[in-house]
Amino acid sequence: MRVGFSADHAGAALKAELLRRVAEARSGDVLIDLGGDGSDPNDDYPDFAQRIGSAVRDGEVDRGILICGSGVGASVAANKIRGVRAAVCHDTYSAHQGVEHDDMNVLTLGARVVGVEPAVECTLAFLGASFSGESRHRRRLDEVLAIERATIEGGS
């Protein structure tokens, strides 16, 4: 799996640690650092959300890990990009269930909210999960995608 990582100034240290820990735990994955080293306090989450979202949308990565201070702003920004289904998850159940039921493709984390160990556990749960494809989950995902299409086409 190709996994992109990106973070604003508040999430850069956690991103660096996650890159290291995920590389140890999932040696077959290709990990791609899409930026955010923490050196610029003006590095804002929308810029990094766009990097991850565009990479997911364009098929450059299969999944993305996006980190800001709370995870909320990054999630909001990433979800503005067609094809992105991002959510803040600070527990392993939500991290894997979001993929299994909702085909979530971007995990957002709040570096000021979650510790390193829970962040690693959530990331591994997210990356280890697969969309179930069950009819009820497929139906719901299709409904979400219809909302996305209607919005893009200028509908309500």
C-alpha positions as CSV (number, residue, x, y, z in Angstrom):
1,M,0.0,0.0,0.0
2,R,1.2,3.5,-0.8
3,V,0.6,5.8,2.2
4,G,1.0,9.5,2.2
5,F,1.9,11.5,5.4
6,S,1.4,15.2,5.8
7,A,1.3,17.6,8.7
8,D,1.1,21.3,9.6
9,H,3.5,22.9,12.0
10,A,1.6,21.4,15.0
11,G,1.7,17.9,13.7
12,A,5.2,17.6,12.2
13,A,6.8,15.9,15.2
14,L,4.1,13.3,15.4
15,K,4.2,12.8,11.7
16,A,8.0,12.1,11.9
17,E,7.4,9.5,14.6
18,L,4.6,7.8,12.8
19,L,6.7,7.5,9.6
20,R,9.4,5.8,11.7
21,R,7.0,3.5,13.5
22,V,4.9,2.6,10.5
23,A,8.0,1.7,8.5
24,E,9.0,-0.7,11.3
25,A,5.6,-2.3,11.6
26,R,4.6,-2.4,7.9
27,S,7.7,-3.0,5.9
28,G,5.8,-3.8,2.6
29,D,4.2,-0.4,2.4
30,V,5.6,2.6,0.5
31,L,5.5,5.6,2.8
32,I,5.5,9.0,1.1
33,D,6.3,12.1,3.1
34,L,4.2,14.9,1.6
35,G,5.7,17.6,3.8
36,G,5.5,19.5,7.0
37,D,8.6,19.5,9.0
38,G,7.5,22.0,11.7
39,S,10.2,24.6,10.8
40,D,7.6,27.2,9.7
41,P,5.0,28.2,12.3
42,N,2.9,29.5,9.4
43,D,2.6,26.1,7.8
44,D,-1.2,25.8,7.9
45,Y,-3.3,22.7,7.8
46,P,-5.3,23.5,4.6
47,D,-2.1,23.4,2.5
48,F,-1.2,20.0,3.8
49,A,-4.8,18.7,3.6
50,Q,-4.7,19.7,-0.1
51,R,-1.4,17.8,-0.6
52,I,-2.9,14.6,0.9
53,G,-6.3,15.0,-0.7
54,S,-4.8,15.6,-4.1
55,A,-2.5,12.6,-3.8
56,V,-5.5,10.4,-2.8
57,R,-7.7,11.8,-5.5
58,D,-5.1,11.4,-8.2
59,G,-4.1,7.8,-7.2
60,E,-0.6,8.7,-6.1
61,V,-1.3,7.2,-2.7
62,D,-3.9,4.7,-1.5
63,R,-4.4,6.2,1.9
64,G,-3.3,9.3,3.7
65,I,-2.4,10.2,7.3
66,L,-2.9,13.9,8.0
67,I,-1.9,15.6,11.2
68,C,-2.7,19.0,12.7
69,G,-3.1,20.3,16.3
70,S,-6.6,18.9,16.8
71,G,-7.2,16.8,13.7
72,V,-10.5,18.7,13.1
73,G,-9.3,21.5,10.8
74,A,-7.3,19.0,8.7
75,S,-10.4,16.7,8.4
76,V,-12.7,19.6,7.4
77,A,-10.2,20.8,4.7
78,A,-9.4,17.3,3.3
79,N,-13.1,16.5,2.9
80,K,-13.5,19.4,0.5
81,I,-11.5,17.4,-2.1
82,R,-13.5,15.1,-4.4
83,G,-12.9,11.5,-3.5
84,V,-11.6,12.1,-0.1
85,R,-13.3,10.6,2.9
86,A,-11.4,11.8,6.0
87,A,-12.2,11.5,9.7
88,V,-10.5,12.4,13.0
89,C,-10.0,9.1,14.9
90,H,-8.2,8.9,18.2
91,D,-9.3,5.4,19.0
92,T,-8.6,2.1,17.1
93,Y,-12.3,1.1,16.7
94,S,-13.1,4.3,14.8
95,A,-9.9,4.0,12.8
96,H,-10.6,0.6,11.4
97,Q,-14.4,0.8,11.4
98,G,-14.2,4.0,9.3
99,V,-12.5,2.0,6.6
100,E,-14.6,-1.1,6.9
101,H,-17.9,0.6,6.8
102,D,-17.3,4.0,5.2
103,D,-14.3,3.4,2.9
104,M,-12.4,6.2,4.7
105,N,-9.2,6.9,2.9
106,V,-7.6,9.7,5.1
107,L,-7.0,9.4,8.8
108,T,-6.6,12.7,10.6
109,L,-5.0,12.9,14.0
110,G,-4.6,15.7,16.5
111,A,-1.1,16.0,17.7
112,R,-2.2,18.1,20.7
113,V,-5.0,15.6,21.6
114,V,-3.6,12.1,21.2
115,G,-0.4,10.6,22.5
116,V,2.2,8.9,20.3
117,E,1.2,5.3,21.3
118,P,-2.5,5.8,20.6
119,A,-1.7,7.6,17.3
120,V,0.5,4.6,16.2
121,E,-2.2,2.2,17.2
122,C,-4.9,4.2,15.3
123,T,-2.7,4.5,12.3
124,L,-2.0,0.7,12.2
125,A,-5.7,-0.1,12.7
126,F,-6.5,2.3,9.8
127,L,-3.9,0.8,7.5
128,G,-4.8,-2.8,8.4
129,A,-8.5,-2.4,7.6
130,S,-10.3,-3.0,4.3
131,F,-13.7,-1.8,3.1
132,S,-16.2,-4.7,3.8
133,G,-18.3,-4.1,0.7
134,E,-21.3,-5.4,2.5
135,S,-24.5,-4.3,0.8
136,R,-25.6,-1.9,3.6
137,H,-22.1,-0.3,3.6
138,R,-22.0,-0.1,-0.2
139,R,-25.5,1.4,-0.2
140,R,-24.5,4.1,2.3
141,L,-21.2,4.8,0.5
142,D,-23.1,5.2,-2.8
143,E,-25.4,7.7,-1.0
144,V,-22.4,9.7,0.2
145,L,-20.9,9.6,-3.3
146,A,-24.2,10.8,-4.8
147,I,-24.1,13.8,-2.4
148,E,-20.5,14.5,-3.6
149,R,-21.5,14.3,-7.3
150,A,-24.5,16.6,-6.8
151,T,-22.4,19.1,-5.0
152,I,-19.7,19.0,-7.7
153,E,-22.4,19.3,-10.5
154,G,-23.8,22.4,-8.8
155,G,-26.8,20.7,-7.1
156,S,-27.8,21.1,-3.5
